[in-house]
């Protein structure tokens, strides 16, 4: 558990650096290959179309009538997420796992020090309709603040819960909030509402990608500590202006307020959901704004969600990372040697999971499938392969499905499993469904057969001999080994030599095609 130090207790190792994990600094560090900068004025109605399917983060220098600065699709690419953690994409999961082992360091700064409170708006001035919030999808119920990270105190534990939540503008000082899916915030809210109490919440809008990754994690700890753990550095926090919730002091914007105690009373939605389809209108609580604070040069943020280019959205990339962390943890307990895990972003970052393992004993592929299914309700289809298949390649996965899979032998279907209610393939009102596992591994013990080995160009590596005859005297040899043995760069001369030796040495070939001398 982390300890939050009081203001003025900064140690040398905890000197506040309010720029290192600032969203604006991260965006400024992106090259033109990762950032699409639009300097010309854009009205808010045009923003969604510019970001739809865009492989880059998009920075608008003059959005809306206020000419606000706004950035979107920041986390919509694995390479950008990896750069946020200072690693290459292939090393991202391992780096996150390493950082989750950190001991969090958190210290509190004063409101005068905190950049996120350089400007404080309360009362009538705390007007969310003055923020550059845009309509994201044609049938949405209104403009949505989609990149908000919620911070809320759990009265039972005193811990801070951190999550990702969307806010639908309802008026100048009210928004809807999606609170129907099982979550810690829903449990906290419903307990407060049952007791007739409000639930204070502070929403950060404009945060480093690391903080968004932290918001996807669900661990039984004080979750503001996860932000510090994943930053791999001490975290400076500040108490909100109108409640007792502490938030990262380097945020761009903070929207403070409370969820009223009336329960799920107001219509919220429709909204283009993270699986690529619309979510229906739901009854949800109402969030009342009590303050908006921000930096003097604040950068607003929006997230891309849903649509046909699902794999290039913020939510799919963030969901995939969360899925991979949970699946990897489960695999470590289920099999001896997990090699890699990948949740496809085109499935929303959770529904289709690919796993590579090195089987040490029979049945491990099935163990891996069961572990994945049980680790997350969202995990619907699991594909398990041997280490020679690149799970990040659609081409290789298709090849493995075509050549290593027998449906009557290798398909595992589980019924009545807990699943995600948002799955559009489920009948209305149904909360359980089926899951499928695809064992694309070779049957245990057969991996060394020539027929299951993958052809590759010859490497001409091995022992050298004085002649082809001397090489054959050493033992059976593949044709490549015979060429290597005499340093041949032209296989035709080896063919001629073998032809001359065939009768002299009684040559033959074994079942794998190696040449040998009959005894």
TAUR-V664138 format. One record per backbone hydrogen bond with DSSP energy under -1.0 kcal/mol. CO is the residue of the C=O (numbers start at 1). NH is the residue of the N-H. If there is no record, write none. Layout:
CO,NH
CO,NH
This chain:
5,108
6,9
11,14
19,22
22,26
23,27
24,28
25,29
27,30
31,34
31,35
34,57
36,59
38,61
42,64
43,46
44,47
46,50
47,51
48,52
51,54
57,36
58,72
59,38
60,70
62,42
63,68
64,67
68,63
69,300
70,60
71,302
72,58
73,76
77,81
78,82
79,83
80,84
82,87
88,91
89,92
91,95
92,96
93,97
94,98
95,99
96,100
98,101
99,102
105,235
106,5
107,237
110,114
114,117
115,118
119,294
121,292
122,125
123,126
125,127
127,130
128,131
131,133
134,144
137,140
143,169
145,167
148,165
149,204
150,163
151,202
152,161
154,158
159,154
160,223
161,152
163,150
167,145
168,176
172,128
173,289
174,170
174,171
175,287
176,168
183,187
184,188
185,189
186,190
187,191
188,192
189,193
190,194
191,195
192,197
193,196
199,259
201,257
202,151
203,255
204,149
205,253
206,252
208,211
208,212
209,213
210,214
211,215
213,216
214,217
219,221
222,225
224,228
225,229
226,230
227,231
228,232
228,233
235,107
236,249
237,109
238,247
245,240
247,238
248,251
249,116
252,295
253,205
254,293
255,203
256,290
256,291
257,201
258,288
259,199
263,265
266,284
268,282
270,141
271,279
273,276
277,273
279,271
282,268
284,266
286,260
287,175
288,258
291,256
292,121
293,254
294,119
295,298
300,71
304,315
309,312
310,313
313,317
314,318
315,319
316,320
317,321
318,322
319,323
320,324
321,325
322,326
323,327
324,328
325,329
326,330
327,331
328,332
330,334
331,335
337,358
340,356
342,354
344,349
345,348
347,351
351,380
351,381
352,344
353,383
354,342
355,385
356,339
356,340
361,364
363,367
364,368
365,369
366,370
367,371
368,372
369,373
370,374
371,375
372,376
380,436
381,353
382,438
383,355
384,440
385,357
386,389
390,393
393,397
394,398
395,399
396,400
397,401
398,402
399,403
400,404
406,409
406,410
407,411
410,439
412,437
414,435
417,433
420,423
423,426
427,430
431,419
433,417
435,414
436,382
437,412
438,384
438,440
443,446
446,449
449,452
450,453
467,471
468,472
469,473
477,515
478,482
479,483
480,484
481,485
482,486
483,488
484,487
485,465
490,493
491,495
492,496
493,497
494,498
495,499
496,500
497,501
498,502
501,505
502,507
506,518
508,516
510,513
514,510
515,477
516,508
